[in-house]
Amino acid sequence: MCLASFHVQKGAKLIGTNPDKFTMIAGFRTPGNGSILSCVEQASGVKAVITGKPNSFILQYLIDEGQSTDQCYQRRGLSIL
């Protein structure tokens, strides 16, 4: 996390896949992506860009690249109502 903070302060982009504060493993809460991102955000003073859930960035990128919305959702095992 120290190196991440250093690089972000020097101009690297801080990008996260999701803001989940915790995840469940064997019935116990463990740190999620959001809790790790929060540490780097606080240390660097830079807010992360979230590209995955719940942000539509990746979905829009795939659509812009020619993927249909049906294909995008099917790959995630979701359906559109």
C-alpha positions as CSV (number, residue, x, y, z in Angstrom):
1,M,0.0,0.0,0.0
2,C,2.9,2.3,0.6
3,L,4.2,1.9,-2.9
4,A,0.7,2.4,-4.3
5,S,0.4,5.6,-2.4
6,F,3.8,6.8,-3.6
7,H,3.0,6.1,-7.3
8,V,-0.4,7.7,-7.1
9,Q,1.1,10.8,-5.5
10,K,3.6,10.9,-8.5
11,G,0.7,10.8,-11.0
12,A,-0.3,7.1,-11.4
13,K,-4.1,6.5,-11.8
14,L,-5.8,4.9,-8.8
15,I,-8.4,2.5,-10.3
16,G,-10.6,0.1,-8.4
17,T,-12.8,-2.7,-9.6
18,N,-15.4,-2.2,-6.9
19,P,-16.0,-0.3,-3.7
20,D,-16.9,-3.4,-1.6
21,K,-15.8,-2.7,2.0
22,F,-15.7,-6.4,2.8
23,T,-16.3,-9.9,1.4
24,M,-17.5,-13.0,3.1
25,I,-15.2,-16.0,3.4
26,A,-16.3,-19.1,5.4
27,G,-18.9,-17.0,7.2
28,F,-16.4,-14.3,8.2
29,R,-16.0,-10.7,7.0
30,T,-12.7,-10.0,5.3
31,P,-11.3,-6.8,3.8
32,G,-12.8,-6.1,0.3
33,N,-11.5,-4.0,-2.5
34,G,-13.1,-0.8,-1.1
35,S,-11.3,-1.1,2.2
36,I,-7.9,-1.5,0.5
37,L,-8.7,1.4,-1.8
38,S,-9.7,3.5,1.1
39,C,-6.3,3.1,2.7
40,V,-4.5,4.2,-0.5
41,E,-7.0,7.1,-1.0
42,Q,-6.4,8.4,2.5
43,A,-2.7,8.1,2.3
44,S,-2.3,9.7,-1.2
45,G,-5.2,12.2,-1.0
46,V,-6.5,10.9,-4.3
47,K,-9.9,9.5,-4.9
48,A,-10.0,6.2,-6.9
49,V,-12.0,5.8,-10.1
50,I,-14.2,2.7,-9.8
51,T,-14.5,0.9,-13.2
52,G,-16.6,-2.1,-12.2
53,K,-19.7,-2.6,-10.2
54,P,-21.7,-0.4,-9.7
55,N,-20.1,1.8,-12.3
56,S,-21.2,1.4,-16.0
57,F,-17.8,2.3,-17.4
58,I,-16.8,-1.2,-18.5
59,L,-20.2,-2.0,-19.8
60,Q,-20.2,1.2,-21.9
61,Y,-16.7,0.5,-23.1
62,L,-17.7,-3.0,-24.3
63,I,-20.8,-1.6,-26.1
64,D,-18.6,1.0,-27.7
65,E,-16.3,-1.8,-28.9
66,G,-19.2,-3.5,-30.7
67,Q,-20.5,-5.9,-28.0
68,S,-24.3,-6.1,-27.7
69,T,-25.8,-5.5,-24.3
70,D,-27.2,-9.1,-24.4
71,Q,-23.7,-10.4,-24.9
72,C,-22.3,-8.3,-22.0
73,Y,-24.9,-9.4,-19.5
74,Q,-24.9,-13.1,-20.6
75,R,-21.1,-13.3,-19.9
76,R,-21.9,-12.2,-16.3
77,G,-24.8,-14.7,-16.0
78,L,-27.3,-11.9,-15.8
79,S,-30.4,-11.2,-17.7
80,I,-32.1,-7.9,-18.8
81,L,-35.8,-7.6,-18.0
